[in-house]
Amino acid sequence: MGRISDHILSANDIDSFRNWSVTYPSLPITGTYTCVASNGTTFVLAGSALPLRSTNGTTWVAASNQPIYEMFGICSKGTTNEFMAIGNAEFAWKSTDSGNTWTSASIASSAVLSGMRCIASNGARYVCVGSNFNVIANKSIAATSTNGTTWTTSTLPFSGNNAIWRSIASNGTNFVAAGNCDLGICLAVTSDGTTWIGILPGGFPFVLQGTPTVSSNGSRYVVIANNIAFSDNAGTTWTILQNQSFQGNAGNWLTADGSRFLCTALSNYALVSENGLIYRTKPISLQASGTWLYSCSNGPSYVLNNGPYIFVDYLFGTSKVARIAAI
């Protein structure tokens, strides 16, 4: 396990997003939203209310029908018009028209009450992960589907170590899930959603701790917690970037597109990186009505779509949506 020290955050920002505008768009529906996804042209917000769609992050339109159960995680199938969301009672909800109409399919009876929360797609298949907190002790379940209707379940690594899976991402080929267990931060890697390899990227002592979020720019995976871990070989091996600037910032949330990584923490700044290794600070306020915006542990809290980012927060039963754009 490699380690690199002293990747210091620089206050000098040469990123193209030199100044950012943060606005809070007016939504046509009053309700709770917990997750957001984009196919590159359309944002889709999901939660317990009618899903919402937008092409610019400012003007939103409600979907034609509402899934019965609350949705906790959502993703698009590459750049297609197909979106998949997962929610309560382990139901998956599918849209083939960019979030306008939705149909349901049960993931599998064996996954009931397994707490599915995170979903990703590599453009050919969906993979979602979850952890059971109440009924089935120490059980972590994954499910995969190529069509969003027929699902195959599997047991994740570290199932006997009280694993709680927080995030999943794809590099366009395989998948990496990130979570916490009794042994520290744990990762699970798969190419087909059924066969998994378990990895402890922090080793011992626990150099990598906290609540992890994983993302990929297509060629590199990055996991952010109190430090940064990255992999350039599809999640097989990981290098730790020991960066004191991340220490103590519980709740770092990460997203990526093909050109940059963006991370926010529980503070008044964001971190931007073109390569996932060296990060620059950017002042940014994600406050509304005196409440910090930060995501619950359902996965990435914001996505990029032709310029703006959409950031969705769910906190104590209330959700807020922020639009972050370059000016």
N, C-alpha and C positions, 0 to 999 in steps of 0.2 A: 504494500500500500504506500504510494508515494505521498510526499508532503512538500508544499512550497510555502515558505514564510514571507511575510512583509509585503503582501499585495495591498499597499496602502491606498485608501480612497483619496482621490484628489478633488479639491474644490474647484479646480480649473476644468471647465466643461467645454470640450470641443465637439460635442455631439450636436447634430443638426437641430435637435429640440432645445435651442438655447433658452427660450422662454416658453412657459406653458400657461394655458388658460384652463381653469377648473370651473365648470358650471354644473348645475344640478337641474337636468331637464325636467319639464313638467310631464308627468305620465298620465295617460287617459284612464287608467284604472288605479283605484286606491286599494292596495293589497300588499302582500309580502312577497318579495323576490329574493332568491337565494343564490342564483347562478346565472352565468351569461356565457354565450358562445358566439362565434362568427365563422362563416364560410369564406370570408374574404370580401363579400359584398353586402351581407346582411347580418346585423346583430339580432340575437334572440335572447330575451330575458325570460326566465322561468322561476316558478316558486309555487305558492299555493293559490295565486290568482291567475286570471287569464294570461297566457304567454303574450309577450309584446315583441314587435318587430320594428327594426329601424335600419335604414341604409346610411344614416349620417350620425346617429347617436343623439340627435336633437329632437326630431319628430318621430313619435312612436305610434304604432297602430296595433290594436288588440287582435288576437287570433280569433278565428271563427268559432272554436269550441275549446272547452277547458278540460284537461285531464282530471279524473276523479280524485287522484291522490296528489299530495304535495310533491314537487320535484326538487331534488337536492343537487343533482349534477346534470350537466348538459354538454354536448359536443356536436360538431358537424362531421359528416363523412367526407373529409377532405374539402374540396371546393365545390361539391355538389350541392343541390338544394335539400339534401337529406340531413335532418337533425334527429338526435336520439337523446332522451332525457330519462333519468331513473329517479325513483321516489319511494314513498311509503308503500308497504306491503309487497316490496320487491317487484313492482310493475315497471316495465319499460314503456315509454311513450315515444312514438315515431311520427315525424312529419316529413313529407316528401316535397313540400312546397314552401320551404324556408320559414317554417313555423306558423303557417296560417291554419292548417287543419291537423289534428292529431288522432292517432289510433293507438290502442293499447295492446300489450302482450305481457303475460306473466313471465318473469325470467325463469323460474323453476321452483317447484315446491320445496326442494331441498335447500333453497336459498332464503326461505321465508325467515324473517326476523334476523337476518345476518347483517343488517345495517348497511346496505349498499349506498355509497355516497359519492363515489368518484368514477368518471367515465372518460374514455379517450378513444380515438379512432386513428388508424394509420391509412385511411382511405379505402381499405378493403374489408376491415372488420372492426367491430367494437369490442372493447374490453372494459369491464367495470369491476371494482373491488369494494369490499366492505368488511366490517368487523362486528361480531355480535357482542352486545354489552350486557344482555339480561338473561337470555334463555339457554343458549348453548355455550357453555364455558369454554373460553380459549379457542374459539373457532373463527377462522378468517376464510372468507369465500370469495372467489372470483367467478365471473361469468363472461362468456364471449359469444358473439354472433356475427355472421356475415350479412344477414338480412334484417336484423332487428326484430325478428319474429320468433325464430327457433334459437334457443340458448343452450350452451353447454357449461356446466359449472365445474369448478375444481377447487381444491383446498390450497390456500397460499402457504408459503414458508412461514416459519415462526408462529404457527398456529398454537403451539403449546407454550408460547412465551408471552401471552397476553398482548399480542400485536394489535395495534389500532392503525388502520391504513388511512392516510391523510390526503394523498394526491396520486395521480397517475398521468403519464405523458407518453407520447409516441414521437419518434424521430422520422416517421413516415414509413418505417419498416417494422421495428419491434416496439416493445413497451417496457417502461420502468415504473413501478409503483413505489411510493415512499411512505414510511410510517414509523411508529415508535413501538418498541417492545421492551421486555425486561433486560435485554442485552444492549440497549441503546437505540440509535436510529437504525432502521432496517430497510433494505431495498429488496424488491423482487423483480426479476427480469424474465420476460417471455417473448417468444416470437409468434406463438399461436393462441395465447390466452388460456391454455390448458396445462402446459408443462412449464414449471417455474424454477428459477435458480435464486436462492436466497443469498444476500450479501450484507455484511456488516461493514459499511465503508469507513466508519470511525475507528475500528479496531479497539484496542485497549491501551491506555486509558481512553475514555470517551472524548476524543477531540471534537467530534461532531455531535452536538446535543441540541435539544429544543424541538420545536414543531417543524418538520421538514416540508418543503414544497419542491416539486420536481418539474422541470420544463426542458424543452429542446428546441434548438434553432434549425434542426434537420441534420446537422453533422455532430453536434455536441450536446450531451445531457449535462444539466447543472442542477444540483440540489443545494438549496440554501436553508440554513437553520442559524445556529450561532456562528458557524463558519461556512465556507463554500466547499463543495465537492464537485468534481467534474469528471466526465468520462468521454473519451474520444473513440472508444471501440464498442459502442452500442450497449454500454452498461456493464461490460465484463470486468473491467478494473477501474478503480477510482483514485483520484488524487485529491488530497485535502489542501485547500488554501487556508492557512492559518492567518486570519485577519482580525486584529483586535477591534476594528471598527464595528464588527458584527456582534461582539460579545455583549450579552445581556439584552439584545434586541429580540426578545421572544415575539414571534408572530411576524416573520418576514414572509411576504407573498410575492411570488415570482411568475412572470409570464414571458413569452418569447415569440418573435416572428423570425423571418429569415435573415434579418439584419441586426437585431439587437435584443438584449435581455433587459427587462425592467423589473425592479424590485422595490417594494415599499415596506416600511416597518412601522412600528407604533411611535412615530415621531414626525417632525415637520419636514421630511426630505424623502426623496426617492433616489435610487441607485440605478445608473444606466451603464450598460456595457455592450460594446460591439462584439466582443468575443466570449463573454461569460467568465472572464478571468480578472480583468482589471475594470473596476467600477468607479464611476465619477458621481459625485453627489449633485443633486438638483433640488433646490428649495421647492417644496410643493405642499400646499395645505389641502388636506382632505377632510376638513371639518365642516359640519353642518349642524346648526342649533346646539353648538357646544359639545357635540358627541363625535368622538373619533370614528372615522370610517375604517373598519378592518373586517376582513372576511372571517366567517366561521370556517371550521376545518373541512369544508366540502371540496377543496381543491383550489386551483387558481381563481383569483377574485376579479380578474379583468382580462380583456383580450383586445388585440389590435385589429383595426379594420380600415384600410386605406387612410391612415393618418391618425384619427382619434383613437384613444383607448376608452373603453367603458369599464368602470369599476363598480361592482355591486357589493353591498354590505348587508349583512343580516345580524342584528344585535338586539337581544332581549325582545324578540317579537316584532321589531321594527326594521324595515329595510330602507336603504337609501341608494340612489344611483348617481354616480358622478361621471361626467364626460371630461376627459383630459385631452387637450389638443395643442399642437404647436401654434405659436403666434409670431 
